[in-house]
Amino acid sequence: MPVPSAKNTRTSWVFESIAASGTLAQFLRRFDVLRSGNVQSSTTGDVRGWSSITRPRHCPIRDQIDRPHARNDEMNMQATSIDRDTLDQLARQIRRAILRSTTQAGSGHPTSSLSAVELMTALFFQGHFRFDADHPEHPNNDRLIFSKGHASPLFYSLWAAAGQVSSADLMTYRQFGSPIEGHPTSRFELTEAATGSLGQGLSIGLGMALNGQYLDRLPYRTFVLLGDSEMAEGSQWEAMELASHYQLNNLIGILDVNRLGQRGETMQGHDLTAHQRRIEAFGWETILIEDGHDLAEVDAAYRKAFASDSKRPKMLIAHTIKGKGVSFLEDQPGWHGKPLDEDQLQQALAELPAEGEPITGNLASPENAQPEKSSPQASQPFDYKIGDKVATRNAFGNAIQRLGPQWPNLVSLDGEVSNSTRAKFFAEEFPDRFFEMFVAEQNMAGAAIGLARRGKIPFVSSFAAFLTRAFDQIRMARYSDVNVKFVGSHCGVSIGQDGPSQMGLEDIAMFRTIQESVVLYPCDAVSAERLVEAMMQHHGISYLRTTRGKTPVLYDDQTRFSIGGCNVLRRSSNDQATLVAAGVTVHEALRAQETLQQDGIQVRVIDLYSIKPLDRETLRQAAAETEVLITIEDHFPEGGLGEAVRSAVAESTASIRSLAVRKRAMSGTPEELREDQGISADGIVKEVRSCVGQRVG
């Protein structure tokens, strides 16, 4: 086919492939709508007439999948393998798509994508990747994660070559409203998990591999494409250590060693053996690919990985050239994240001639295997007596153990502190659904994302202070639309003598910043149990803050708690102030209320157990009916309960005061530390007397 002129390159590209691409009707219909001007949004958050192309990834598993699937891997590969000339043509076609889509976008990472073309082309179209594209929810589909998410032009071009993305839609890359985003997110239905923040994909893959091997017990494989730059991230090595520990031979990493990072050469350059030594030291089986652009060698490496009966995870380590296929880009610094202009594009396309009409590659079919499933059973009620002293961390452990039979997809991950977080209660009852993740919080959060994307409901528990290490993974989880529950124990100065290194004092702020997250802070065992139940009913990222020490049970077991709710514990017709507290400070507020009442000062007490979302109506009513609102929290003032309340009542004329941890924390008893920080009952009394014009003492 002749190379189109520069002025009509984009139009020519659209029409050169559109007839033969076998694309999704969804895409084409959307483009027709856009071109006709009949733009309507069909899904919340859609823009410019684009509806999200995602389907529910974890819909109930069908008893039967319509398409029959081969049961022999070798037969499957033979049935879908294509001749070398056709495979070469597909690789060139993918390269052309990468270059055109990034030039059209005026941004992107073409050179990082070009280096891995053969690695991915051989995987997809030589029968190694078993995926039913008509049923992306098929439980036994192989999984593919682009940990080097900036290589998204390759990711989308692969699916275009497989007939799942139209050429027209490919040219919307990075456009506002297009699901073909700069880095993959769940808005594109064939994305397993959002990536782009380097160093996270292997942990996510580990979670998916854990699910296949230990939970669903399915033979699907999980592939993770890695870049050599991201091997500097500690989370990669956390994932490798855990994958080896759990003997995940269904996890296959593909390391694209193209030598060049964003600003120059990577740490190891093209030294494959340096990578090999490190990876093997973590218990992985490695396979070196001396020429990552030789399709025969790449194909042989995959076959060798699958033929191994080792229980170890596998890593293919491939020598590649950044910018491969275009002479003026190959192995050249300064091209990272830079698209070609139109003249450069024409020069590059001339080096990648198209041969006839575009072709569509076929994917191997997965075996029609179904996961092992357990039927839900009724959970048992709990029984706490008002006045009993129970730590909310204990109530959390009791809750997930109690709810385990009712929710067969509930799993627990803990960072080697399950005896403290009380996740051990679940581990003892359901050892096959508990995963010890050791002291590796980043990997624990990433693995939870992988498990959640396979339909599980992970509870991730650790000390609240240590979850801050995993904030990058937590914020990225939002873009995978996952259903993950985080639990932080040992919060605030109230943990006592262990000192500030163990005190979670930033966790509320951290989780409040996650879009559409839920932040819950129970004050007693009953509220903790009920809020765990509410978390199970809610789909999305939620956080439960628990207390180390025992607190009195305030509520009877019939009390209901809802996300976005609160409870007014003390109230009168002549309240002069409102105390807004959560967790351990609720009990301090109640003691303060009793002291103030003896002095003739009436105060309202609100248990704001749902910090995000919060009950704006109740707070605004309190602000309108009392002279002052005083928030009390065992947390830093920045981003905590106080700021949440201030935001909710910003239009009120009421005075708002915030008691929080403002001094540098130290070791001491919980009582001493709360007193020192001014968040004890005595501190609250002093603040109220000051606010309402009464003398102290």
C-alpha positions as CSV (number, residue, x, y, z in Angstrom):
1,M,0.0,0.0,0.0
2,P,1.5,3.4,-0.9
3,V,2.4,5.7,2.0
4,P,-0.2,8.5,2.4
5,S,0.9,12.1,2.1
6,A,1.5,14.0,5.3
7,K,-1.6,16.1,5.0
8,N,-4.0,13.2,4.9
9,T,-2.0,10.7,7.1
10,R,-4.5,10.6,9.9
11,T,-7.5,10.2,7.7
12,S,-5.8,7.5,5.6
13,W,-4.9,5.6,8.8
14,V,-8.5,5.6,9.9
15,F,-9.7,4.1,6.6
16,E,-6.8,1.8,5.9
17,S,-7.8,-0.6,8.7
18,I,-11.4,0.1,9.6
19,A,-13.0,-2.4,7.2
20,A,-10.8,-5.4,8.3
21,S,-10.3,-4.7,11.9
22,G,-13.2,-6.7,13.3
23,T,-13.8,-4.1,15.9
24,L,-16.2,-3.6,18.8
25,A,-19.5,-2.2,17.7
26,Q,-19.5,-0.1,20.8
27,F,-16.6,2.0,19.5
28,L,-18.1,2.5,16.1
29,R,-21.5,3.4,17.3
30,R,-19.9,6.0,19.6
31,F,-18.0,7.5,16.7
32,D,-21.1,7.6,14.6
33,V,-22.9,9.5,17.4
34,L,-20.0,11.9,17.7
35,R,-19.9,12.6,14.0
36,S,-23.6,13.1,13.7
37,G,-23.6,15.6,16.6
38,N,-26.3,13.6,18.4
39,V,-24.4,13.6,21.6
40,Q,-25.9,12.2,24.8
41,S,-24.2,10.9,27.9
42,S,-25.4,7.5,29.0
43,T,-23.3,7.0,32.1
44,T,-22.5,9.1,35.1
45,G,-19.2,10.8,34.5
46,D,-19.3,10.4,30.7
47,V,-18.3,13.4,28.6
48,R,-18.8,14.3,25.0
49,G,-21.2,11.5,24.4
50,W,-18.6,8.8,25.3
51,S,-20.0,6.2,27.6
52,S,-17.5,4.2,29.6
53,I,-16.6,1.1,27.6
54,T,-16.1,-1.0,30.7
55,R,-18.4,-3.8,31.5
56,P,-18.8,-5.2,35.0
57,R,-15.6,-7.1,35.4
58,H,-16.9,-9.3,38.2
59,C,-20.4,-10.1,37.3
60,P,-21.8,-13.4,38.7
61,I,-19.9,-16.3,37.0
62,R,-22.0,-18.1,34.4
63,D,-22.6,-21.7,34.8
64,Q,-21.8,-22.2,31.1
65,I,-19.7,-20.1,28.8
66,D,-21.1,-20.3,25.2
67,R,-17.8,-20.9,23.5
68,P,-16.1,-24.3,23.9
69,H,-12.4,-24.1,25.0
70,A,-9.6,-26.4,24.3
71,R,-8.1,-28.3,27.2
72,N,-4.6,-28.9,25.9
73,D,-2.2,-25.9,25.8
74,E,-0.1,-27.3,23.1
75,M,-3.0,-28.0,20.8
76,N,-4.4,-24.6,21.6
77,M,-1.1,-22.9,20.6
78,Q,-0.9,-25.0,17.4
79,A,-4.4,-24.0,16.4
80,T,-3.8,-20.3,16.9
81,S,-0.2,-20.0,15.8
82,I,0.5,-18.1,12.6
83,D,3.3,-18.3,10.1
84,R,6.4,-16.1,10.7
85,D,5.7,-13.7,7.8
86,T,2.2,-13.0,9.1
87,L,3.6,-12.5,12.6
88,D,6.2,-10.0,11.2
89,Q,3.4,-8.2,9.4
90,L,1.4,-7.9,12.6
91,A,4.4,-6.5,14.4
92,R,4.9,-3.9,11.7
93,Q,1.2,-3.1,11.8
94,I,1.3,-2.6,15.6
95,R,4.4,-0.3,15.2
96,R,2.6,1.8,12.7
97,A,-0.4,2.1,15.0
98,I,1.8,3.1,17.9
99,L,3.4,5.9,15.8
100,R,0.2,7.1,14.3
101,S,-1.8,7.3,17.5
102,T,0.9,9.1,19.4
103,T,1.5,11.6,16.5
104,Q,-2.2,12.2,16.3
105,A,-2.3,12.8,20.1
106,G,0.7,15.0,20.1
107,S,2.0,13.2,23.2
108,G,2.7,9.7,24.5
109,H,5.6,7.3,24.7
110,P,6.1,5.7,21.3
111,T,9.7,4.6,21.8
112,S,8.9,2.8,25.1
113,S,6.2,1.0,23.3
114,L,8.3,0.0,20.2
115,S,10.8,-1.8,22.3
116,A,8.3,-4.4,23.5
117,V,6.4,-5.0,20.3
118,E,7.8,-8.5,19.6
119,L,7.5,-9.5,23.3
120,M,3.8,-8.8,23.2
121,T,3.1,-9.8,19.6
122,A,4.4,-13.3,20.2
123,L,2.5,-13.6,23.5
124,F,-0.8,-12.6,21.9
125,F,-0.7,-14.2,18.5
126,Q,1.3,-17.4,19.0
127,G,-1.3,-19.0,21.1
128,H,0.3,-18.3,24.5
129,F,-2.3,-15.7,25.7
130,R,-5.6,-17.5,26.3
131,F,-8.4,-15.0,26.3
132,D,-12.0,-15.0,25.2
133,A,-12.5,-11.4,24.0
134,D,-16.2,-12.0,23.5
135,H,-16.4,-12.8,27.2
136,P,-13.8,-10.6,29.0
137,E,-15.5,-11.7,32.3
138,H,-14.6,-15.3,31.7
139,P,-13.1,-16.5,35.0
140,N,-10.3,-18.5,33.3
141,N,-9.0,-15.8,30.9
142,D,-5.3,-15.2,31.2
143,R,-4.5,-11.8,32.7
144,L,-2.1,-9.2,31.2
145,I,-0.9,-6.2,33.2
146,F,1.2,-3.4,31.7
147,S,3.2,-2.4,34.7
148,K,5.1,0.0,32.4
149,G,1.8,1.8,31.8
150,H,3.4,4.5,29.7
151,A,3.6,1.9,27.0
152,S,-0.1,2.2,26.6
153,P,0.1,2.9,22.8
154,L,1.4,-0.7,22.5
155,F,-1.3,-2.0,24.8
156,Y,-4.1,-0.4,22.8
157,S,-2.5,-1.3,19.5
158,L,-2.3,-5.0,20.5
159,W,-6.0,-5.0,21.2
160,A,-6.6,-3.3,17.9
161,A,-4.6,-6.0,16.2
162,A,-6.8,-8.5,18.0
163,G,-9.9,-6.9,16.6
164,Q,-11.1,-5.3,19.8
165,V,-10.4,-1.6,19.1
166,S,-11.2,0.2,15.9
167,S,-8.6,2.2,14.0
168,A,-10.8,5.2,14.5
169,D,-10.9,4.8,18.3
170,L,-7.2,4.2,18.4
171,M,-6.8,7.7,16.9
172,T,-8.7,9.2,19.9
173,Y,-5.7,8.3,22.1
174,R,-5.4,10.8,24.9
175,Q,-8.4,12.8,23.8
176,F,-10.7,14.2,26.4
177,G,-13.5,11.8,27.0
178,S,-11.9,8.8,25.2
179,P,-11.4,5.6,27.2
180,I,-8.1,5.2,25.3
181,E,-6.2,7.2,28.0
182,G,-2.6,8.2,28.3
183,H,-2.0,5.4,30.9
184,P,-4.5,2.5,31.2
185,T,-7.4,2.7,33.6
186,S,-10.5,0.7,34.1
187,R,-12.4,3.0,31.7
188,F,-11.0,0.8,29.0
189,E,-12.7,-2.5,29.6
190,L,-9.7,-4.7,28.7
191,T,-7.5,-3.1,31.3
192,E,-6.9,-5.4,34.2
193,A,-5.8,-2.6,36.6
194,A,-4.8,1.0,36.3
195,T,-1.0,1.5,35.9
196,G,1.3,4.4,35.2
197,S,2.8,4.9,38.6
198,L,5.8,2.6,38.1
199,G,6.5,-0.4,40.2
200,Q,3.0,-1.5,41.0
201,G,2.0,-4.0,38.2
202,L,3.9,-7.0,39.6
203,S,2.1,-6.7,43.0
204,I,-1.3,-6.5,41.2
205,G,-0.3,-9.6,39.2
206,L,0.7,-11.4,42.3
207,G,-2.8,-10.8,43.7
208,M,-4.4,-12.2,40.6
209,A,-2.0,-15.2,40.6
210,L,-2.9,-15.8,44.3
211,N,-6.5,-15.8,43.4
212,G,-6.0,-18.3,40.5
213,Q,-3.9,-20.7,42.5
214,Y,-5.4,-20.6,46.0
215,L,-8.9,-19.3,45.8
216,D,-10.6,-20.0,42.4
217,R,-8.1,-22.8,41.7
218,L,-8.1,-22.1,38.0
219,P,-5.3,-22.7,35.5
220,Y,-5.2,-19.1,34.1
221,R,-1.8,-17.4,33.9
222,T,-1.0,-13.8,34.9
223,F,1.5,-11.9,32.7
224,V,3.1,-8.7,33.7
225,L,5.1,-6.5,31.3
226,L,7.8,-4.7,33.2
227,G,10.2,-1.9,32.3
228,D,13.8,-1.9,33.4
229,S,13.6,1.6,34.9
230,E,10.9,0.5,37.4
231,M,13.1,-2.3,38.7
232,A,14.5,0.3,41.0
233,E,11.2,0.4,42.9
234,G,11.2,-1.5,46.2
235,S,7.6,-2.7,45.6
236,Q,8.9,-4.9,42.7
237,W,11.1,-6.8,45.1
238,E,8.4,-7.1,47.7
239,A,6.3,-8.7,45.1
240,M,9.0,-11.0,43.9
241,E,9.7,-12.2,47.4
242,L,6.1,-12.9,48.1
243,A,5.5,-14.6,44.7
244,S,8.4,-17.0,45.5
245,H,7.1,-17.6,49.0
246,Y,3.7,-18.6,47.7
247,Q,5.2,-20.6,44.8
248,L,3.2,-18.8,42.1
249,N,4.3,-20.6,39.0
250,N,1.3,-19.1,37.3
251,L,2.9,-15.6,37.4
252,I,5.1,-14.7,34.5
253,G,7.0,-11.4,34.4
254,I,8.3,-10.1,31.1
255,L,11.1,-7.6,31.6
256,D,11.7,-5.2,28.7
257,V,15.4,-4.3,29.1
258,N,15.7,-1.4,26.6
259,R,18.5,0.4,28.5
260,L,17.1,3.9,28.4
261,G,14.9,5.6,31.0
262,Q,13.4,9.0,30.9
263,R,16.6,11.0,31.4
264,G,19.2,8.6,30.2
265,E,20.6,5.1,30.9
266,T,19.0,2.9,33.5
267,M,20.9,1.5,36.5
268,Q,21.8,-1.8,34.8
269,G,21.8,-0.7,31.2
270,H,21.7,-3.7,28.9
271,D,23.3,-6.1,31.5
272,L,20.8,-8.9,31.4
273,T,22.8,-11.1,33.8
274,A,22.7,-8.3,36.5
275,H,18.9,-8.5,36.4
276,Q,19.1,-12.3,36.3
277,R,21.3,-12.6,39.4
278,R,19.0,-10.3,41.4
279,I,15.8,-11.9,40.3
280,E,17.0,-15.5,40.8
281,A,18.2,-14.5,44.3
282,F,14.5,-13.8,45.1
283,G,13.6,-17.4,44.1
284,W,12.4,-16.8,40.5
285,E,13.2,-18.9,37.5
286,T,14.6,-16.7,34.8
287,I,14.8,-17.1,31.0
288,L,17.1,-14.8,29.1
289,I,16.1,-13.5,25.6
290,E,19.2,-12.2,23.9
291,D,17.3,-10.6,21.1
292,G,13.9,-9.4,22.2
293,H,13.0,-8.6,18.6
294,D,13.5,-12.1,17.3
295,L,10.0,-13.5,17.3
296,A,11.3,-17.1,17.1
297,E,13.5,-16.6,20.2
298,V,10.7,-14.9,22.1
299,D,8.2,-17.6,21.2
300,A,10.7,-20.3,22.3
301,A,11.1,-18.4,25.7
302,Y,7.4,-18.5,26.3
303,R,7.3,-22.2,25.5
304,K,10.1,-22.9,27.8
305,A,8.4,-21.1,30.6
306,F,5.2,-23.0,30.2
307,A,7.0,-26.3,29.9
308,S,8.8,-25.9,33.2
309,D,7.4,-28.0,36.1
310,S,9.0,-25.7,38.6
311,K,6.9,-24.2,41.3
312,R,8.7,-20.9,41.0
313,P,7.4,-17.8,39.3
314,K,9.0,-17.1,35.9
315,M,10.7,-14.0,34.6
316,L,11.6,-13.5,30.9
317,I,14.5,-11.0,30.7
318,A,14.7,-9.6,27.2
319,H,17.4,-7.4,25.6
320,T,15.4,-4.9,23.5
321,I,16.1,-1.6,21.7
322,K,14.1,1.5,22.6
323,G,12.5,2.9,19.5
324,K,13.0,-0.4,17.6
325,G,12.0,-0.3,14.0
326,V,12.7,3.3,13.3
327,S,16.3,4.1,12.5
328,F,16.5,7.6,13.9
329,L,14.8,6.5,17.2
330,E,16.6,3.2,17.9
331,D,18.6,3.3,21.1
332,Q,18.7,7.1,21.1
333,P,18.3,9.2,24.3
334,G,16.1,12.2,24.4
335,W,13.0,10.6,22.8
336,H,11.3,9.4,26.0
337,G,7.7,10.6,26.0
338,K,8.1,12.5,22.7
339,P,5.8,11.8,19.7
340,L,6.9,12.3,16.1
341,D,5.8,15.3,14.1
342,E,4.1,14.7,10.8
343,D,7.3,14.7,8.7
344,Q,9.1,12.4,11.1
345,L,6.0,10.1,11.0
346,Q,6.2,9.8,7.3
347,Q,9.9,9.0,7.5
348,A,9.2,6.3,10.1
349,L,6.3,4.8,8.2
350,A,8.5,4.5,5.1
351,E,10.7,2.2,7.1
352,L,7.7,0.1,8.2
353,P,5.9,-0.7,4.9
354,A,2.4,-2.1,5.1
355,E,1.8,-5.2,3.0
356,G,-1.7,-5.3,1.7
357,E,-4.8,-5.0,3.9
358,P,-4.4,-4.9,7.7
359,I,-4.8,-8.3,9.4
360,T,-6.4,-9.4,12.6
361,G,-4.7,-11.8,14.9
362,N,-6.5,-14.5,16.7
363,L,-6.2,-15.2,20.5
364,A,-6.2,-18.7,22.0
365,S,-9.3,-19.7,23.9
366,P,-9.1,-20.5,27.6
367,E,-10.1,-23.8,29.0
368,N,-13.8,-23.7,30.1
369,A,-13.0,-24.1,33.8
370,Q,-15.0,-22.6,36.5
371,P,-13.9,-21.5,39.9
372,E,-14.4,-23.4,43.1
373,K,-17.3,-21.7,44.9
374,S,-18.9,-21.8,48.3
375,S,-22.5,-21.0,49.0
376,P,-23.2,-18.1,51.4
377,Q,-24.3,-19.0,54.8
378,A,-26.0,-16.9,57.4
379,S,-23.7,-15.1,59.8
380,Q,-24.1,-15.4,63.5
381,P,-25.2,-12.4,65.7
382,F,-22.8,-10.8,68.1
383,D,-23.4,-10.2,71.8
384,Y,-21.9,-7.3,73.6
385,K,-23.2,-5.8,76.9
386,I,-23.4,-2.1,77.5
387,G,-20.5,-1.2,79.8
388,D,-18.3,-4.1,78.7
389,K,-14.8,-2.9,77.8
390,V,-13.8,-4.2,74.3
391,A,-11.2,-2.8,72.0
392,T,-12.6,-1.9,68.6
393,R,-9.7,-3.8,67.0
394,N,-11.0,-6.9,68.7
395,A,-14.5,-6.2,67.4
396,F,-13.1,-5.8,63.8
397,G,-11.5,-9.2,64.1
398,N,-14.7,-10.7,65.5
399,A,-16.7,-9.1,62.7
400,I,-14.7,-10.5,59.7
401,Q,-14.6,-13.9,61.3
402,R,-18.3,-13.8,61.9
403,L,-19.1,-12.6,58.4
404,G,-16.8,-15.1,56.7
405,P,-19.5,-17.7,56.0
406,Q,-21.9,-15.0,54.7
407,W,-19.3,-13.6,52.3
408,P,-17.3,-16.4,50.6
409,N,-15.4,-13.8,48.6
410,L,-14.1,-12.0,51.7
411,V,-10.3,-12.5,52.1
412,S,-7.9,-11.0,54.6
413,L,-4.4,-9.7,54.0
414,D,-2.2,-8.6,56.9
415,G,1.3,-7.2,57.2
416,E,2.7,-9.5,59.9
417,V,0.7,-7.8,62.7
418,S,-2.5,-9.9,62.6
419,N,-2.1,-10.7,66.3
420,S,-2.3,-6.9,66.9
421,T,-4.9,-5.9,64.2
422,R,-6.9,-9.0,65.2
423,A,-7.1,-10.3,61.6
424,K,-5.8,-13.5,63.2
425,F,-9.3,-14.3,64.2
426,F,-10.2,-14.7,60.5
427,A,-7.0,-16.5,59.8
428,E,-7.7,-19.1,62.4
429,E,-11.2,-19.7,61.1
430,F,-10.5,-19.4,57.3
431,P,-6.8,-20.1,56.8
432,D,-7.3,-20.8,53.1
433,R,-8.7,-17.2,52.6
434,F,-6.0,-15.4,54.7
435,F,-2.7,-14.3,53.1
436,E,0.2,-13.3,55.3
437,M,1.9,-10.5,53.4
438,F,4.7,-9.9,55.9
439,V,6.3,-6.4,56.4
440,A,5.6,-5.3,52.8
441,E,2.7,-2.9,52.9
442,Q,3.1,-1.6,49.3
443,N,2.9,-5.1,47.9
444,M,0.0,-5.9,50.2
445,A,-2.0,-3.0,48.9
446,G,-1.1,-3.9,45.3
447,A,-2.0,-7.6,45.8
448,A,-5.3,-6.6,47.2
449,I,-6.1,-4.7,44.0
450,G,-5.3,-7.8,42.0
451,L,-7.6,-9.9,44.2
452,A,-10.3,-7.3,44.0
453,R,-10.1,-7.3,40.2
454,R,-10.8,-11.0,40.3
455,G,-13.9,-10.5,42.3
456,K,-12.7,-10.9,45.9
457,I,-13.3,-8.5,48.7
458,P,-10.0,-8.0,50.5
459,F,-9.6,-6.6,54.0
460,V,-6.1,-5.1,54.2
461,S,-5.0,-4.6,57.8
462,S,-1.9,-3.1,59.5
463,F,-1.0,-0.4,61.9
464,A,-2.5,2.8,60.6
465,A,1.0,4.4,60.5
466,F,2.4,1.8,58.2
467,L,-0.4,2.1,55.7
468,T,1.0,5.5,54.8
469,R,3.8,3.6,53.0
470,A,1.3,2.3,50.6
471,F,-0.4,5.6,49.7
472,D,0.6,5.5,46.1
473,Q,-0.9,2.0,45.6
474,I,-4.0,3.2,47.5
475,R,-4.5,6.3,45.4
476,M,-4.0,4.3,42.2
477,A,-6.6,1.7,43.4
478,R,-9.3,4.3,42.8
479,Y,-8.6,4.2,39.0
480,S,-9.0,0.5,39.0
481,D,-12.5,0.8,40.5
482,V,-11.7,-1.8,43.1
483,N,-13.6,-3.0,46.2
484,V,-10.9,-2.9,48.8
485,K,-11.3,-2.4,52.6
486,F,-8.4,-1.0,54.6
487,V,-8.2,-1.3,58.4
488,G,-5.7,0.7,60.4
489,S,-5.2,-0.1,64.1
490,H,-3.0,1.5,66.7
491,C,-4.2,5.0,65.9
492,G,-3.3,8.2,67.6
493,V,-1.4,9.0,70.7
494,S,-3.8,6.6,72.5
495,I,-1.5,3.6,71.6
496,G,0.7,4.8,74.5
497,Q,4.2,3.8,75.3
498,D,5.3,2.6,71.9
499,G,5.9,6.2,70.9
500,P,5.4,8.3,67.7
501,S,6.8,5.9,65.2
502,Q,3.8,3.6,65.8
503,M,1.1,6.2,66.1
504,G,-1.2,6.6,63.1
505,L,-1.8,10.4,63.1
506,E,-2.1,11.1,59.4
507,D,-4.4,8.2,58.3
508,I,-7.7,10.0,58.3
509,A,-6.3,12.8,56.1
510,M,-4.7,10.3,53.8
511,F,-7.9,8.3,53.2
512,R,-10.1,11.4,53.0
513,T,-8.1,12.5,49.9
514,I,-9.1,9.4,48.0
515,Q,-11.9,10.2,45.6
516,E,-15.2,8.6,46.7
517,S,-13.6,6.9,49.6
518,V,-15.3,6.1,52.9
519,V,-13.7,6.8,56.3
520,L,-15.2,5.2,59.4
521,Y,-14.1,5.5,63.0
522,P,-16.1,3.5,65.6
523,C,-16.0,4.2,69.3
524,D,-17.1,0.9,70.6
525,A,-17.5,-2.8,69.7
526,V,-21.1,-2.6,68.5
527,S,-20.4,0.3,66.1
528,A,-17.2,-1.5,64.9
529,E,-19.1,-4.6,64.1
530,R,-21.9,-2.7,62.4
531,L,-19.5,-0.6,60.4
532,V,-17.7,-3.6,59.1
533,E,-21.1,-4.9,57.9
534,A,-21.7,-1.5,56.2
535,M,-18.3,-1.8,54.5
536,M,-19.2,-5.1,53.1
537,Q,-22.3,-3.7,51.6
538,H,-20.5,-0.7,50.1
539,H,-18.6,-1.1,46.8
540,G,-15.4,0.9,46.7
541,I,-12.4,1.9,48.8
542,S,-13.2,2.2,52.5
543,Y,-11.1,2.7,55.6
544,L,-11.9,1.6,59.2
545,R,-9.9,3.2,62.0
546,T,-9.6,1.0,65.1
547,T,-8.4,1.6,68.6
548,R,-5.7,-0.4,70.5
549,G,-7.1,0.0,74.0
550,K,-10.4,-1.2,75.4
551,T,-13.3,1.2,75.4
552,P,-16.7,0.8,77.0
553,V,-19.6,-0.5,74.9
554,L,-22.1,2.4,74.5
555,Y,-24.6,0.9,72.1
556,D,-27.0,-2.0,72.3
557,D,-26.8,-4.6,69.5
558,Q,-30.0,-3.3,67.9
559,T,-28.4,0.1,67.0
560,R,-27.9,0.7,63.3
561,F,-25.0,2.5,61.7
562,S,-24.9,3.7,58.2
563,I,-22.2,5.2,56.0
564,G,-22.7,8.9,56.1
565,G,-24.4,8.8,59.5
566,C,-23.7,9.9,63.1
567,N,-25.3,9.5,66.5
568,V,-26.3,12.3,68.8
569,L,-25.5,10.9,72.3
570,R,-26.3,13.8,74.5
571,R,-28.7,16.6,73.7
572,S,-30.9,19.2,75.5
573,S,-33.0,22.2,74.5
574,N,-30.5,24.7,75.8
575,D,-27.1,23.3,74.7
576,Q,-24.5,26.0,74.6
577,A,-21.8,24.0,72.7
578,T,-21.6,20.8,70.6
579,L,-18.8,18.3,71.1
580,V,-18.0,16.4,67.8
581,A,-15.8,13.4,68.4
582,A,-15.1,10.0,66.9
583,G,-13.5,6.8,68.2
584,V,-11.6,7.1,71.5
585,T,-12.4,10.8,71.9
586,V,-16.1,10.1,72.1
587,H,-15.6,8.7,75.5
588,E,-13.6,11.7,76.6
589,A,-16.4,13.9,75.3
590,L,-19.0,12.0,77.3
591,R,-16.9,12.4,80.5
592,A,-16.5,16.1,79.8
593,Q,-20.3,16.4,79.3
594,E,-21.0,14.9,82.7
595,T,-18.5,17.3,84.4
596,L,-19.9,20.4,82.5
597,Q,-23.5,19.4,83.3
598,Q,-22.7,19.5,87.0
599,D,-21.5,23.0,86.5
600,G,-24.7,23.9,84.7
601,I,-23.3,24.0,81.2
602,Q,-25.3,21.9,78.7
603,V,-23.4,20.5,75.8
604,R,-24.4,18.3,72.9
605,V,-22.3,15.2,72.1
606,I,-22.1,13.8,68.6
607,D,-20.4,10.5,67.7
608,L,-19.3,11.3,64.1
609,Y,-18.4,7.7,63.3
610,S,-18.6,8.4,59.6
611,I,-16.0,11.0,58.8
612,K,-16.4,10.6,55.1
613,P,-19.1,11.0,54.0
614,L,-20.4,12.8,57.0
615,D,-23.8,13.9,58.2
616,R,-23.9,17.5,57.1
617,E,-27.5,18.1,58.1
618,T,-27.0,17.1,61.8
619,L,-23.8,19.1,62.0
620,R,-25.4,22.2,60.4
621,Q,-28.3,21.9,62.8
622,A,-25.9,21.7,65.8
623,A,-24.1,24.8,64.4
624,A,-27.3,26.7,64.2
625,E,-28.6,25.7,67.6
626,T,-25.4,26.0,69.7
627,E,-22.9,28.8,70.2
628,V,-19.8,26.8,69.3
629,L,-18.7,23.5,67.8
630,I,-15.7,21.9,69.3
631,T,-14.1,18.9,67.4
632,I,-11.9,16.5,69.3
633,E,-9.7,14.0,67.5
634,D,-6.7,11.8,68.2
635,H,-5.1,12.8,64.9
636,F,-3.2,15.8,63.5
637,P,-5.4,18.8,62.8
638,E,-4.4,18.9,59.1
639,G,-6.9,16.9,57.1
640,G,-8.6,15.3,60.1
641,L,-12.1,15.3,61.6
642,G,-11.9,19.0,62.5
643,E,-11.3,20.1,58.9
644,A,-14.0,17.7,57.7
645,V,-16.5,19.4,60.1
646,R,-15.4,22.9,59.2
647,S,-16.0,22.1,55.5
648,A,-19.5,20.8,56.3
649,V,-20.6,23.9,58.2
650,A,-18.5,26.5,56.3
651,E,-21.6,28.7,55.8
652,S,-22.5,28.7,59.5
653,T,-21.8,31.7,61.7
654,A,-21.1,29.4,64.7
655,S,-17.6,29.5,66.2
656,I,-15.6,26.3,65.5
657,R,-12.7,25.1,67.7
658,S,-10.6,22.1,67.0
659,L,-8.8,20.0,69.7
660,A,-6.2,17.7,68.0
661,V,-2.7,16.4,68.3
662,R,-0.6,19.6,68.0
663,K,2.5,18.7,70.0
664,R,5.2,16.3,69.1
665,A,4.1,12.9,70.5
666,M,6.1,10.9,72.9
667,S,6.0,7.7,75.0
668,G,3.6,7.6,77.9
669,T,0.3,6.1,79.0
670,P,-2.7,6.8,76.8
671,E,-4.2,8.9,79.5
672,E,-1.1,11.0,79.9
673,L,-0.7,11.5,76.2
674,R,-4.4,12.6,75.7
675,E,-4.0,15.0,78.6
676,D,-0.8,16.4,77.2
677,Q,-2.4,17.0,73.8
678,G,-5.5,18.6,75.3
679,I,-7.9,16.0,73.9
680,S,-8.8,14.4,77.3
681,A,-12.0,15.1,79.2
682,D,-10.2,17.8,81.3
683,G,-8.9,19.5,78.1
684,I,-12.4,19.5,76.6
685,V,-13.9,21.0,79.8
686,K,-11.3,23.8,79.7
687,E,-12.1,24.5,76.1
688,V,-15.8,24.6,76.6
689,R,-15.6,26.9,79.6
690,S,-13.4,29.2,77.7
691,C,-15.8,29.3,74.8
692,V,-19.0,29.9,76.7
693,G,-17.5,32.5,79.0
694,Q,-17.2,30.5,82.2
695,R,-14.2,30.6,84.5
696,V,-11.8,27.7,84.6
697,G,-11.8,25.7,87.8
